[in-house]
């Protein structure tokens, strides 16, 4: 090491100096008379003195060398400790760098996740807003449907009441029909089959062709003077017309109203036997009926002038 080299250099310089001084003294003794004898008388002493000086120097140097070597060892140990500390510091720095990199990656991942969550939150907000609009729309629709439902309930109640009323009227017609004479029932058997069964009776009266048959039977009863049968058949005819109009999309049929005192109209009316041919209507025996849309007169009213 450099310290050992410096010590060796110092030792060579000291030895070289000591050797040079001895040589100068020997030359001086030889040049001056009487000096040799004095020098010869102390010949045994000089080498011992020189050896003693060199030994002291060497011992001092050895002590210095030992001290320097101890310091060198301490320095090496300090350097080794410093190098180990530097290695540990570098390792710790590398570990911290890795942790910092992982932390940076985690932060980056969290930022990306946060951006994704923010985007999802925006989508959820938009969806929630749309859902709230739909809910409000449905609430409005529910209110409308409630009102419609209430109106339908009221209408259903009215229809139920009307149905019950028609059922009662129909049943009354059915019971009255049972009082008709056999001839009337026979004449109407083509349209009112199983007249003794209420459901069958109602179904037969709901057919439009039943109107003409019942009206013709009323006319025959009028001509025969069977007024009781006419009254029963007139109620059955009115009930049948109501059922037929209910089965159609619109009410097609209506009675012909003929006010007394009105001028005779051959297009709408027919005369009973023995009635004058001209004049004003004096009596209406049987109202006719027509198709209200085509204005076709299906049966003319029976009147007298």
C-alpha positions as a printed Julia matrix, in Angstrom:
305×3 Matrix{Float64}:
    0.0     0.0     0.0
    0.96    3.61   -0.41
    1.58    4.13    3.33
    4.06    1.17    3.41
    5.87    2.55    0.39
    6.21    5.94    2.13
    7.61    4.27    5.24
   10.2     2.35    3.19
   11.23    5.54    1.41
   11.65    7.33    4.73
   13.73    4.43    6.09
   16.05    4.45    3.05
   16.57    8.18    3.39
   17.51    7.88    7.07
   19.92    4.99    6.46
   21.42    6.81    3.52
   21.93    9.91    5.7
   23.49    7.97    8.55
   25.85    6.16    6.19
   26.89    9.41    4.53
   27.73   11.04    7.87
   29.96    8.12    8.92
   31.88    8.29    5.7
   32.52   12.02    6.11
   33.84   11.48    9.62
   36.23    8.74    8.51
   37.66   10.98    5.79
   38.12   13.78    8.29
   39.99   11.54   10.74
   42.27   10.28    8.03
   43.1    13.79    6.84
   43.95   15.23   10.27
   47.12   13.85   11.97
   46.54   12.41   15.35
   42.93   11.92   14.63
   43.44    8.36   13.53
   44.93    7.45   16.82
   42.13    9.1    18.68
   39.72    7.56   16.39
   41.52    4.19   16.68
   41.31    4.35   20.39
   37.51    4.67   20.1
   37.04    2.31   17.17
   35.0    -0.1    19.18
   32.75    2.68   20.43
   31.75    4.26   17.01
   30.16    1.26   15.45
   28.21    0.64   18.6
   27.01    4.25   18.63
   26.0     3.97   14.98
   24.29    0.7    15.58
   22.53    2.2    18.54
   21.28    5.18   16.45
   20.1     3.01   13.6
   18.38    0.66   16.03
   16.55    3.52   17.66
   15.54    4.8    14.29
   14.49    1.36   13.19
   12.5     0.84   16.39
   10.9     4.23   15.97
   10.21    3.43   12.38
    8.74    0.07   13.33
    6.59    1.83   15.86
    5.54    4.34   13.2
    5.01    1.5    10.76
    2.94   -0.41   13.33
    0.98    2.73   14.09
    0.52    3.43   10.41
   -0.44   -0.17    9.76
   -2.95    0.01   12.67
   -4.34    3.22   11.23
   -4.27    1.63    7.81
   -6.22   -1.34    9.14
   -8.65    1.05   10.8
   -8.84    3.0     7.59
   -9.4    -0.2     5.61
  -12.03   -1.26    8.07
  -13.63    2.19    7.8
  -13.4     1.99    4.01
  -14.86   -1.53    4.09
  -17.6    -0.37    6.44
  -18.2     2.65    4.2
  -18.26    0.43    1.11
  -20.67   -1.95    2.83
  -22.73    1.05    3.92
  -22.59    2.36    0.35
  -23.65   -1.08   -0.96
  -26.44   -1.2     1.58
  -27.42    2.33    0.68
  -27.38    1.44   -3.01
  -29.48   -1.66   -2.29
  -31.86    0.37   -0.19
  -31.94    3.0    -2.93
  -32.64    0.31   -5.51
  -35.34   -1.15   -3.27
  -36.81    2.31   -2.75
  -36.65    2.9    -6.5
  -38.5    -0.36   -7.12
  -41.05    0.57   -4.48
  -41.38    4.02   -6.01
  -41.85    2.43   -9.46
  -44.47    0.05   -8.1
  -46.13    2.96   -6.31
  -46.05    4.98   -9.52
  -47.59    2.06  -11.41
  -50.21    1.71   -8.67
  -50.97    5.43   -8.84
  -51.24    5.21  -12.64
  -53.54    2.21  -12.34
  -55.63    4.01   -9.75
  -55.83    7.07  -12.0
  -57.0     4.94  -14.9
  -59.48    3.18  -12.62
  -60.65    6.52  -11.29
  -61.16    7.81  -14.84
  -63.08    4.64  -15.69
  -65.18    5.0   -12.55
  -65.81    8.64  -13.33
  -66.94    7.66  -16.83
  -69.15    4.92  -15.42
  -70.54    7.38  -12.88
  -71.38    9.75  -15.73
  -73.11    6.95  -17.57
  -74.99    5.97  -14.41
  -76.05    9.58  -13.89
  -77.3     9.79  -17.46
  -79.09    6.46  -17.08
  -80.56    7.59  -13.76
  -81.77   10.81  -15.35
  -83.35    8.87  -18.19
  -84.84    6.44  -15.69
  -86.33    9.31  -13.7
  -87.84   10.68  -16.91
  -89.29    7.26  -17.66
  -90.6     6.98  -14.1
  -92.26   10.37  -14.41
  -93.68    9.37  -17.77
  -94.99    6.13  -16.3
  -96.48    8.01  -13.37
  -98.29   10.29  -15.78
  -99.4     7.28  -17.78
 -100.53    5.61  -14.56
 -102.64    8.64  -13.69
 -104.11    8.6   -17.18
 -104.76    4.88  -16.93
 -106.34    5.35  -13.51
 -108.68    7.92  -14.96
 -109.42    5.65  -17.91
 -109.88    2.73  -15.56
 -112.26    4.77  -13.45
 -114.16    5.81  -16.55
 -114.25    2.2   -17.73
 -115.43    1.06  -14.31
 -118.19    3.63  -14.43
 -119.02    2.59  -17.97
 -118.95   -1.07  -16.94
 -121.27   -0.31  -14.07
 -123.57    1.54  -16.42
 -123.42   -1.33  -18.89
 -124.0    -3.82  -16.13
 -127.0    -1.86  -15.0
 -128.19   -1.61  -18.59
 -127.53   -5.33  -19.05
 -129.48   -6.12  -15.95
 -132.21   -3.85  -17.22
 -132.12   -5.52  -20.64
 -131.99   -8.92  -18.97
 -135.05   -8.02  -16.96
 -136.77   -6.65  -20.06
 -135.71   -9.71  -22.05
 -136.94  -12.05  -19.41
 -140.23  -10.17  -19.26
 -140.52  -10.55  -23.07
 -139.67  -14.23  -22.78
 -142.37  -14.76  -20.17
 -144.87  -12.76  -22.22
 -143.95  -14.74  -25.32
 -145.02  -17.87  -23.51
 -148.57  -16.4   -23.37
 -148.88  -16.13  -27.18
 -151.34  -18.38  -28.86
 -150.1   -21.47  -30.63
 -150.72  -19.99  -34.1
 -148.33  -17.08  -33.45
 -145.67  -19.36  -32.06
 -146.02  -21.66  -35.05
 -145.73  -18.72  -37.49
 -142.57  -17.51  -35.69
 -140.97  -20.94  -35.24
 -138.78  -20.31  -38.28
 -136.88  -17.57  -36.46
 -137.63  -18.24  -32.77
 -136.69  -21.84  -32.29
 -136.91  -23.39  -28.84
 -138.94  -20.42  -27.65
 -139.41  -22.15  -24.34
 -135.66  -21.75  -23.53
 -134.64  -18.26  -22.39
 -131.1   -18.3   -23.81
 -132.28  -19.65  -27.14
 -135.04  -17.02  -27.18
 -132.52  -14.2   -26.64
 -130.12  -15.53  -29.29
 -132.91  -15.79  -31.89
 -134.08  -12.23  -31.24
 -130.52  -10.92  -31.8
 -130.72  -11.83  -35.53
 -131.82   -9.08  -37.92
 -134.05  -11.39  -39.97
 -136.23  -11.88  -36.88
 -137.43   -8.27  -37.18
 -139.29   -8.79  -40.45
 -140.91  -12.02  -39.24
 -142.11  -10.5   -35.97
 -143.43   -7.37  -37.75
 -145.31   -9.49  -40.31
 -146.85  -11.53  -37.47
 -147.97   -8.3   -35.75
 -149.62   -7.21  -39.0
 -151.45  -10.52  -39.26
 -152.68  -10.24  -35.69
 -153.94   -6.69  -36.35
 -155.85   -7.86  -39.38
 -157.34  -10.72  -37.32
 -158.19   -8.43  -34.42
 -155.89  -10.18  -31.93
 -154.78   -7.05  -30.11
 -153.42   -8.86  -27.04
 -150.96  -10.73  -29.24
 -150.08   -7.46  -31.0
 -149.12   -5.84  -27.69
 -146.9    -8.78  -26.72
 -145.26   -8.96  -30.16
 -144.66   -5.2   -30.19
 -142.63   -5.5   -26.96
 -140.75   -8.47  -28.38
 -140.08   -6.51  -31.61
 -138.68   -3.49  -29.73
 -136.45   -5.75  -27.62
 -135.27   -7.64  -30.71
 -134.39   -4.36  -32.51
 -132.35   -3.25  -29.49
 -130.4    -6.54  -29.47
 -129.74   -6.41  -33.22
 -128.47   -2.83  -33.06
 -126.18   -3.83  -30.15
 -124.62   -6.62  -32.19
 -123.77   -4.28  -35.07
 -120.98   -1.69  -35.17
 -123.67    1.0   -35.35
 -127.44    0.94  -34.82
 -128.83    0.27  -38.29
 -132.54   -0.02  -37.64
 -135.14    2.45  -36.39
 -138.94    2.7   -36.18
 -140.87    5.06  -38.42
 -142.56    7.7   -36.32
 -145.85    8.84  -37.83
 -147.58   11.73  -36.04
 -151.35   11.87  -36.25
 -152.64   14.64  -38.49
 -149.63   14.44  -40.83
 -150.34   14.23  -44.59
 -150.41   10.71  -45.96
 -147.1     9.59  -47.54
 -147.42    6.44  -49.62
 -143.65    5.97  -49.57
 -143.69    5.58  -45.78
 -147.2     4.4   -45.02
 -149.79    1.87  -46.08
 -153.54    2.02  -45.46
 -155.75   -0.36  -43.6
 -158.7    -1.8   -45.53
 -161.71    0.55  -45.98
 -159.55    3.65  -45.37
 -159.89    6.69  -47.67
 -157.09    7.06  -50.17
 -156.41   10.71  -49.45
 -156.28   12.89  -46.38
 -154.4    13.11  -43.13
 -153.36   10.34  -40.8
 -156.05    9.69  -38.26
 -154.67    6.57  -36.54
 -151.42    4.57  -36.48
 -151.97    0.84  -36.09
 -148.39   -0.32  -36.55
 -145.17    1.65  -36.96
 -142.92    0.49  -39.74
 -139.09    0.46  -39.65
 -136.17    1.2   -41.94
 -132.38    1.05  -42.34
 -131.25    4.42  -41.07
 -128.09    4.48  -43.22
 -129.4     3.26  -46.56
 -132.81    4.86  -45.88
 -134.38    1.69  -47.16
 -137.96    1.28  -45.94
 -138.16   -2.32  -44.81
 -141.77   -2.16  -43.62
 -144.21    0.75  -44.07
 -146.33    1.97  -41.18
 -149.97    0.86  -41.1
 -152.31    3.84  -40.8
 -155.83    5.01  -41.51
 -156.94    8.37  -42.96
